[in-house]
Every structure is written in C-alpha cells, then in structure tokens.
Amino acid sequence: MKQGRLRKHNIDIMFLMVLFLIFTFSAVSVLLMAVNSYRSVVLANEANSSARTAIAYIREEVRQHDAEGAVSLDTFDGVDCIKMSEGSGFNLYIYEYDGYLMELEAKDTAGATADFGNKIMEVNSISFSQGENDTINVQLEDSLGAKHDVVIGIKSKEGQSNEE
C-alpha cells in the first residue's frame, strides 16, 4: 500500500512541475511580446519626432531668411537645396546628402562641396519643389520610410501666402 501511495505522490510532483514549466513559458512569452511591442512603438515615435524636428528646422530657417529674393531653390554640388542669402556673398544651404539633412554656410566663391556641411539629423531623402503662390514644397522621408509633406510660404514675395 505504501508503494501505491509513493507512485501517486511522484505523479503529483511531476504534474506540478509540468504545470509550473507551462506557466513560466507563458509568462516569458508574454513578456517578450510586450518588449517587442514597446520597442516598435518607441522606434516609430523617434522617427516621427525626427521628421517633425527636421520639418520645423527647415521651416524656421526659411522664416528667418524670408526677405525679398533671399530664399530660393537651387542646386549645390549637384544636390537640390534651399539657398538662403545671408548677405556679403554668404549663403546658407539646406540639403540632403549621404542620408542626412545637412546645412552649410559658405561664401559663393569658397568652392565648398556638399560633404563640407554639418549633419543635422538622419533622413532617407528630402526633395524640394517650387509651389504655387511663392511656396516651397518639402517632401521628407524619415529613417523608417514614412513620408511627410509640408508647404512653406515665402511671405516676402508678391502674392503673399500662408503656411499649411
């Protein structure tokens, strides 16, 4: 009779061990799924924040340089850019180069190239185009591939426009 009781006791312990292992595996699985979900939310938030920061930076620079004829679209070292005159032959160029939003302040005759610029932040691509009513259209693709469009109004030219 003791032997039957001993076997029953071993089976009870084995059942509890298997139950504990299933519970542990489930808890670790749920924890890993939560970590992955949190990571993806954080990465998306950072990319969205970077895109907003880049757009705000470009918009603010254009506003600061918004004087008659001071802001224009141009090419600099073969790269499309926004060119903003700072007087005395100096210009501020904002452009995308090698995966980064760049800025460069240079004199017209300095012979500077696009790689001389300061890296502002990482982006996949930026393109600029002239819009209607003296606006500049900026299309930015952030590091996660999300596309953002913004229209910046040039207020110093005729046919004043508002930003959207």
MARBA-3410 file (N, C-alpha, C, O; in Angstrom, 1 decimal):
164
0.8,-1.2,0.0,0.0,0.0,0.0,0.8,1.3,0.0,0.5,2.3,-0.6 ~ 2.0,1.2,0.6,2.9,2.3,0.6,3.4,2.6,-0.7,3.7,3.8,-1.1 ~ 3.6,1.5,-1.5,4.2,1.7,-2.8,3.2,2.4,-3.8,3.7,3.3,-4.6 ~ 2.0,2.2,-3.7,1.0,2.9,-4.5,0.9,4.3,-4.1,0.7,5.2,-5.0 ~ 1.0,4.6,-2.9,1.0,6.0,-2.4,2.2,6.7,-2.9,2.1,7.9,-3.2
3.3,6.1,-2.9,4.6,6.7,-3.3,4.5,7.1,-4.8,4.9,8.1,-5.2 ~ 4.0,6.1,-5.6,3.8,6.4,-7.1,2.9,7.6,-7.3,3.1,8.5,-8.1 ~ 1.8,7.6,-6.6,0.8,8.7,-6.7,1.5,10.0,-6.3,1.2,11.1,-6.9 ~ 2.3,10.0,-5.3,3.0,11.2,-4.9,4.0,11.7,-6.0,4.1,12.9,-6.2 ~ 4.7,10.8,-6.6,5.6,11.1,-7.7,4.9,11.7,-8.9,5.3,12.7,-9.5
3.7,11.2,-9.2,2.9,11.7,-10.3,2.4,13.1,-10.0,2.4,13.9,-10.9 ~ 2.0,13.3,-8.8,1.6,14.7,-8.3,2.7,15.7,-8.5,2.5,16.8,-9.0 ~ 3.9,15.3,-8.1,5.0,16.2,-8.2,5.4,16.5,-9.7,5.6,17.6,-10.0 ~ 5.3,15.5,-10.5,5.6,15.6,-11.9,4.5,16.5,-12.6,4.9,17.4,-13.4 ~ 3.3,16.3,-12.2,2.2,17.2,-12.7,2.4,18.7,-12.3,2.3,19.5,-13.1
2.8,18.9,-11.1,3.1,20.3,-10.6,4.3,20.9,-11.3,4.2,22.1,-11.7 ~ 5.3,20.1,-11.6,6.5,20.6,-12.3,6.1,21.0,-13.7,6.6,22.0,-14.2 ~ 5.4,20.1,-14.4,5.0,20.4,-15.8,4.1,21.7,-15.8,4.2,22.5,-16.7 ~ 3.2,21.8,-14.9,2.3,22.9,-14.8,3.1,24.2,-14.5,2.8,25.2,-15.1 ~ 4.1,24.1,-13.7,5.0,25.3,-13.4,5.8,25.7,-14.6,5.9,26.8,-14.9
6.3,24.7,-15.4,7.0,25.0,-16.6,6.1,25.6,-17.7,6.6,26.6,-18.3 ~ 4.9,25.2,-17.8,4.0,25.8,-18.7,3.7,27.2,-18.3,3.7,28.1,-19.2 ~ 3.5,27.5,-17.0,3.2,28.8,-16.5,4.5,29.7,-16.8,4.3,30.9,-17.2 ~ 5.7,29.2,-16.5,6.9,30.0,-16.7,7.1,30.3,-18.2,7.4,31.5,-18.6 ~ 6.9,29.4,-19.1,7.0,29.6,-20.5,6.0,30.6,-21.0,6.3,31.5,-21.8
4.8,30.5,-20.5,3.7,31.5,-20.9,4.1,32.9,-20.4,3.9,33.9,-21.2 ~ 4.6,33.0,-19.2,4.9,34.4,-18.7,6.1,35.0,-19.5,6.1,36.2,-19.8 ~ 7.1,34.2,-19.8,8.2,34.7,-20.6,7.8,35.1,-22.0,8.2,36.1,-22.5 ~ 6.9,34.3,-22.6,6.4,34.6,-23.9,5.6,35.9,-23.9,5.8,36.8,-24.8 ~ 4.8,36.1,-22.9,4.0,37.4,-22.8,5.0,38.6,-22.6,4.8,39.6,-23.2
6.0,38.4,-21.8,7.0,39.4,-21.5,7.7,39.8,-22.8,7.9,41.0,-23.1 ~ 8.2,38.8,-23.6,8.9,39.1,-24.8,8.0,39.8,-25.9,8.5,40.7,-26.6 ~ 6.7,39.4,-25.9,5.8,40.1,-26.9,5.6,41.6,-26.4,5.6,42.4,-27.3 ~ 5.5,41.8,-25.1,5.4,43.2,-24.7,6.6,44.0,-25.0,6.5,45.2,-25.3 ~ 7.8,43.4,-24.8,9.1,44.1,-25.1,9.1,44.5,-26.6,9.5,45.6,-26.9
8.8,43.6,-27.4,8.9,43.8,-28.9,7.8,44.9,-29.3,8.1,45.7,-30.1 ~ 6.7,44.9,-28.7,5.7,45.9,-29.0,6.1,47.2,-28.5,6.0,48.2,-29.2 ~ 6.7,47.3,-27.3,7.2,48.6,-26.8,8.3,49.1,-27.7,8.4,50.3,-27.9 ~ 9.2,48.2,-28.1,10.3,48.7,-29.0,9.8,49.3,-30.3,10.3,50.3,-30.7 ~ 8.8,48.6,-30.9,8.3,49.2,-32.2,7.6,50.5,-32.0,7.7,51.4,-32.8
6.9,50.7,-30.9,6.3,52.0,-30.6,7.3,53.1,-30.4,7.2,54.2,-30.9 ~ 8.4,52.7,-29.6,9.4,53.7,-29.4,10.2,54.1,-30.7,10.4,55.3,-30.9 ~ 10.5,53.1,-31.5,11.1,53.4,-32.8,10.3,54.3,-33.7,10.7,55.3,-34.3 ~ 9.0,54.0,-33.8,8.1,54.8,-34.6,7.9,56.2,-34.0,7.9,57.2,-34.8 ~ 7.9,56.3,-32.7,7.8,57.7,-32.1,9.1,58.5,-32.3,9.0,59.7,-32.6
10.3,57.8,-32.3,11.5,58.6,-32.5,11.6,59.0,-34.0,12.0,60.1,-34.2 ~ 11.2,58.2,-34.9,11.2,58.6,-36.3,10.2,59.7,-36.6,10.6,60.6,-37.3 ~ 9.1,59.6,-36.0,8.1,60.7,-36.2,8.6,62.0,-35.6,8.4,63.1,-36.2 ~ 9.2,61.9,-34.4,9.8,63.1,-33.8,10.9,63.7,-34.6,11.0,64.9,-34.8 ~ 11.7,62.8,-35.2,12.8,63.3,-36.1,12.3,64.0,-37.3,12.8,65.1,-37.7
11.3,63.5,-37.9,10.7,64.1,-39.1,10.1,65.4,-38.7,10.2,66.4,-39.5 ~ 9.4,65.5,-37.6,8.8,66.8,-37.2,9.9,67.8,-36.9,9.7,69.0,-37.2 ~ 11.0,67.4,-36.3,12.1,68.3,-36.0,12.7,68.8,-37.2,13.0,70.0,-37.3 ~ 12.9,67.9,-38.2,13.6,68.3,-39.5,12.7,69.3,-40.2,13.2,70.3,-40.7 ~ 11.4,69.1,-40.2,10.5,70.0,-40.9,10.4,71.3,-40.2,10.5,72.4,-40.8
10.4,71.3,-38.8,10.4,72.5,-38.1,11.7,73.3,-38.3,11.7,74.5,-38.4 ~ 12.8,72.6,-38.4,14.1,73.3,-38.6,14.1,74.0,-39.9,14.5,75.1,-40.0 ~ 13.7,73.3,-41.0,13.7,73.9,-42.3,12.7,75.1,-42.4,13.1,76.1,-42.9 ~ 11.5,74.9,-41.8,10.6,76.0,-41.8,11.1,77.2,-41.0,10.9,78.3,-41.5 ~ 11.8,77.0,-39.9,12.3,78.1,-39.1,13.4,78.8,-39.8,13.5,80.1,-39.8
14.3,78.1,-40.5,15.4,78.7,-41.3,14.8,79.6,-42.4,15.3,80.7,-42.6 ~ 13.8,79.0,-43.1,13.2,79.8,-44.2,12.6,81.1,-43.6,12.7,82.1,-44.2 ~ 11.9,81.0,-42.5,11.3,82.2,-41.9,12.3,83.2,-41.5,12.1,84.4,-41.7 ~ 13.4,82.8,-40.9,14.5,83.7,-40.5,15.1,84.4,-41.7,15.5,85.6,-41.6 ~ 15.2,83.8,-42.8,15.8,84.4,-44.0,14.8,84.9,-45.0,15.2,85.3,-46.1
13.6,85.0,-44.6,12.5,85.4,-45.5,12.6,86.9,-45.8,12.0,87.8,-45.1 ~ 13.3,87.3,-46.8,13.4,88.7,-47.3,13.3,88.6,-48.8,13.5,87.6,-49.4 ~ 13.1,89.7,-49.4,12.9,89.8,-50.8,14.0,89.2,-51.6,15.2,89.7,-51.5 ~ 13.8,88.1,-52.3,14.8,87.4,-53.1,15.8,86.6,-52.3,16.8,86.1,-52.9 ~ 15.7,86.5,-51.0,16.8,85.8,-50.2,16.6,84.3,-50.2,17.6,83.6,-49.9
15.4,83.8,-50.4,15.2,82.3,-50.4,14.8,81.8,-51.8,13.9,82.3,-52.4 ~ 15.6,80.8,-52.2,15.3,80.2,-53.5,15.7,78.7,-53.5,16.4,78.3,-52.6 ~ 15.2,78.0,-54.5,15.6,76.6,-54.7,16.7,76.6,-55.7,16.7,77.4,-56.7 ~ 17.7,75.8,-55.4,18.9,75.8,-56.3,19.6,74.4,-56.2,19.0,73.5,-55.5 ~ 20.7,74.3,-56.9,21.5,73.0,-56.7,22.8,73.5,-56.2,23.4,74.5,-56.6
23.4,72.6,-55.3,24.7,72.9,-54.7,25.5,71.6,-54.8,25.1,70.6,-54.2 ~ 26.5,71.7,-55.6,27.4,70.5,-55.8,26.6,69.3,-56.3,26.8,68.2,-55.9 ~ 25.6,69.6,-57.2,24.8,68.6,-57.8,23.6,68.1,-57.0,23.0,67.1,-57.3 ~ 23.4,68.7,-55.8,22.3,68.3,-54.9,21.3,69.4,-54.8,21.6,70.6,-54.7 ~ 20.0,69.0,-54.9,18.9,70.0,-54.8,19.0,70.6,-53.3,19.2,69.9,-52.4
18.7,71.9,-53.2,18.8,72.5,-51.9,17.9,73.8,-51.9,17.4,74.3,-52.9 ~ 17.8,74.3,-50.6,17.2,75.6,-50.4,18.4,76.5,-50.1,19.2,76.2,-49.2 ~ 18.5,77.6,-50.9,19.6,78.5,-50.8,19.0,79.8,-50.2,18.0,80.4,-50.7 ~ 19.6,80.2,-49.1,19.2,81.4,-48.4,20.3,82.4,-48.2,21.4,82.1,-47.7 ~ 20.1,83.6,-48.8,21.2,84.6,-48.7,21.3,85.2,-47.3,20.3,85.5,-46.7
22.6,85.3,-46.9,22.8,85.9,-45.6,23.6,87.2,-45.7,24.0,87.7,-44.7 ~ 23.7,87.7,-46.9,24.4,89.0,-47.1,25.9,88.8,-47.3,26.5,87.8,-46.9 ~ 26.6,89.8,-47.8,28.0,89.8,-48.0,28.5,88.6,-48.8,29.6,88.1,-48.6 ~ 27.7,88.0,-49.7,28.1,86.9,-50.5,28.0,85.6,-49.8,28.4,84.5,-50.4 ~ 27.5,85.5,-48.6,27.4,84.3,-47.9,26.0,83.7,-48.1,25.0,84.5,-48.1
25.9,82.4,-48.2,24.6,81.7,-48.3,24.5,80.5,-47.4,25.5,79.9,-47.0 ~ 23.3,80.3,-46.9,23.0,79.1,-46.1,22.3,78.1,-47.0,21.3,78.4,-47.7 ~ 22.8,76.9,-47.1,22.3,75.8,-48.0,21.7,74.7,-47.1,22.4,74.3,-46.1 ~ 20.5,74.3,-47.3,19.9,73.2,-46.6,19.6,72.1,-47.7,19.0,72.4,-48.7 ~ 20.1,70.9,-47.4,20.0,69.8,-48.4,20.2,68.5,-47.8,20.5,68.4,-46.6
19.9,67.4,-48.6,20.1,66.1,-48.1,21.4,65.5,-48.8,21.5,65.6,-50.0 ~ 22.3,64.9,-48.0,23.5,64.4,-48.5,23.9,63.1,-47.7,24.0,63.2,-46.5 ~ 24.0,62.0,-48.4,24.5,60.8,-47.8,23.6,60.3,-46.6,24.2,59.9,-45.6 ~ 22.3,60.5,-46.7,21.4,60.0,-45.7,21.2,61.0,-44.5,20.6,60.6,-43.5 ~ 21.6,62.2,-44.7,21.5,63.2,-43.6,20.9,64.5,-44.1,21.2,64.9,-45.2
20.1,65.2,-43.3,19.8,66.6,-43.5,21.0,67.4,-43.2,21.5,67.3,-42.1 ~ 21.4,68.2,-44.1,22.7,69.0,-43.9,22.4,70.5,-44.0,21.5,70.9,-44.7 ~ 23.3,71.2,-43.4,23.3,72.7,-43.6,24.7,73.1,-43.8,25.7,72.5,-43.2 ~ 24.9,74.1,-44.7,26.2,74.6,-44.9,26.1,76.1,-45.1,25.3,76.6,-45.9 ~ 26.9,76.9,-44.4,27.0,78.3,-44.6,28.4,78.5,-45.3,29.4,78.2,-44.8
28.3,79.1,-46.6,29.5,79.3,-47.3,29.4,80.5,-48.2,28.3,81.0,-48.6 ~ 30.6,81.0,-48.5,30.7,82.2,-49.5,30.5,81.6,-50.9,31.0,80.5,-51.1 ~ 30.0,82.4,-51.8,29.7,81.9,-53.1,31.0,81.5,-53.8,31.0,80.5,-54.6 ~ 32.1,82.1,-53.5,33.4,81.9,-54.2,34.3,80.9,-53.4,35.4,80.7,-53.8 ~ 33.8,80.3,-52.3,34.6,79.5,-51.5,35.0,78.1,-52.1,35.9,77.5,-51.6
34.2,77.6,-53.0,34.5,76.3,-53.6,34.1,75.2,-52.7,34.7,74.1,-52.8 ~ 33.1,75.4,-51.8,32.7,74.3,-50.9,32.0,73.2,-51.6,31.3,73.5,-52.6 ~ 32.0,72.0,-51.1,31.3,70.9,-51.6,30.2,70.4,-50.6,30.3,70.8,-49.4 ~ 29.3,69.6,-51.0,28.2,69.1,-50.2,28.7,68.4,-49.0,28.0,68.4,-47.9 ~ 29.8,67.7,-49.0,30.3,67.0,-47.9,30.9,67.9,-46.8,31.2,67.4,-45.7
31.0,69.2,-47.0,31.5,70.1,-46.0,30.5,70.5,-45.0,30.8,71.0,-43.9 ~ 29.2,70.2,-45.3,28.1,70.6,-44.5,28.0,69.9,-43.1,28.7,68.9,-42.9 ~ 27.3,70.5,-42.2,27.0,70.0,-40.9,25.8,69.0,-40.9,24.8,69.4,-41.5 ~ 26.0,67.9,-40.4,24.9,66.9,-40.3,23.9,67.4,-39.2,24.3,67.6,-38.1 ~ 22.6,67.5,-39.6,21.6,67.9,-38.7,20.9,66.7,-38.1,20.8,66.5,-36.9
20.4,65.8,-38.9,19.8,64.5,-38.5,19.7,63.6,-39.7,19.7,64.0,-40.8 ~ 19.5,62.3,-39.3,19.4,61.3,-40.3,18.0,61.2,-41.0,17.0,61.3,-40.3 ~ 18.0,61.2,-42.3,16.7,61.1,-43.1,17.0,60.2,-44.3,18.2,60.1,-44.7 ~ 16.0,59.6,-44.8,16.2,58.8,-46.1,16.3,59.7,-47.3,17.2,59.5,-48.1 ~ 15.4,60.7,-47.4,15.5,61.6,-48.5,14.7,62.8,-48.3,13.8,62.9,-47.4
15.1,63.9,-49.0,14.4,65.2,-48.9,14.4,65.7,-50.4,15.4,65.6,-51.1 ~ 13.2,66.2,-50.8,13.2,66.9,-52.1,12.4,68.2,-51.9,11.5,68.3,-51.1 ~ 12.8,69.1,-52.7,12.2,70.5,-52.7,11.7,70.8,-54.0,12.2,70.4,-55.1 ~ 10.5,71.5,-54.1,10.0,71.9,-55.3,9.3,73.2,-55.1,8.8,73.5,-54.0 ~ 9.2,74.0,-56.2,8.5,75.3,-56.1,7.0,75.1,-56.3,6.6,74.4,-57.2
6.3,75.6,-55.3,4.8,75.5,-55.4,4.2,76.8,-55.9,4.8,77.7,-56.3 ~ 2.9,76.7,-55.9,2.1,77.9,-56.4,2.1,79.0,-55.3,2.4,78.7,-54.1 ~ 1.9,80.2,-55.7,1.8,81.4,-54.8,3.1,81.5,-53.9,3.0,81.7,-52.7 ~ 4.3,81.4,-54.5,5.5,81.6,-53.8,5.6,80.7,-52.5,5.8,81.1,-51.4 ~ 5.5,79.4,-52.8,5.6,78.4,-51.7,6.7,77.4,-52.1,7.1,77.3,-53.3
7.3,76.8,-51.1,8.3,75.8,-51.3,7.7,74.5,-50.7,7.3,74.4,-49.5 ~ 7.6,73.5,-51.5,7.1,72.2,-51.1,8.3,71.3,-50.7,9.2,71.1,-51.4 ~ 8.2,70.8,-49.5,9.2,69.9,-49.0,8.6,68.5,-48.8,7.6,68.3,-48.1 ~ 9.3,67.5,-49.4,8.9,66.1,-49.2,10.0,65.4,-48.5,11.1,65.4,-49.0 ~ 9.7,64.9,-47.3,10.8,64.3,-46.4,10.4,62.9,-46.2,9.2,62.6,-45.8
11.3,62.0,-46.3,11.1,60.6,-45.9,12.0,60.3,-44.7,13.3,60.4,-44.8 ~ 11.4,59.9,-43.6,12.2,59.7,-42.4,13.0,58.4,-42.4,12.8,57.6,-43.4 ~ 13.7,58.1,-41.4,14.6,56.9,-41.4,13.8,55.6,-41.4,14.3,54.5,-41.7 ~ 12.5,55.6,-41.1,11.7,54.4,-41.1,10.9,54.3,-42.5,10.2,53.3,-42.7 ~ 11.0,55.3,-43.3,10.4,55.2,-44.6,9.1,55.9,-44.7,8.4,56.0,-45.8
8.6,56.6,-43.6,7.3,57.3,-43.6,7.6,58.7,-44.3,8.6,59.3,-44.1 ~ 6.6,59.0,-45.2,6.8,60.3,-46.0,6.0,61.4,-45.3,4.8,61.2,-44.9 ~ 6.6,62.6,-45.3,5.9,63.8,-44.8,6.0,64.9,-45.8,7.1,65.1,-46.4 ~ 4.9,65.6,-46.0,4.9,66.7,-46.9,4.6,68.0,-46.1,3.7,68.0,-45.3 ~ 5.3,69.1,-46.5,5.0,70.4,-45.9,5.1,71.4,-46.9,5.9,71.4,-47.8
4.3,72.5,-46.8,4.3,73.6,-47.7,4.7,74.8,-46.9,4.1,75.1,-45.9 ~ 5.8,75.5,-47.3,6.3,76.6,-46.6,6.1,77.9,-47.5,6.6,77.9,-48.6 ~ 5.4,78.8,-46.9,5.1,80.0,-47.6,6.2,81.0,-47.5,6.8,81.2,-46.4 ~ 6.5,81.7,-48.7,7.5,82.8,-48.7,6.7,84.1,-48.6,6.1,84.4,-49.6 ~ 6.7,84.7,-47.5,5.9,85.9,-47.3,6.4,87.2,-47.8,5.7,88.1,-48.0
7.7,87.2,-48.1,8.3,88.5,-48.6,8.1,88.8,-50.1,8.3,89.9,-50.5 ~ 7.6,87.8,-50.8,7.4,88.0,-52.2,6.0,88.4,-52.5,5.1,88.4,-51.6 ~ 5.7,88.9,-53.7,4.4,89.3,-54.1,3.4,88.1,-54.0,3.9,87.0,-54.2 ~ 2.1,88.4,-53.8,1.2,87.3,-53.7,1.4,86.5,-52.4,1.5,85.3,-52.5 ~ 1.4,87.3,-51.3,1.7,86.6,-50.0,0.8,85.4,-49.8,-0.4,85.4,-50.1
1.4,84.4,-49.2,0.7,83.2,-48.9,0.9,82.8,-47.5,1.8,83.3,-46.8 ~ 0.1,81.8,-47.0,0.2,81.3,-45.7,0.8,79.9,-45.7,0.7,79.2,-46.7 ~ 1.4,79.5,-44.6,1.9,78.2,-44.4,0.8,77.2,-44.2,-0.2,77.6,-43.5 ~ 0.9,76.0,-44.7,-0.1,75.0,-44.4,0.4,74.0,-43.5,-0.3,73.0,-43.1
END
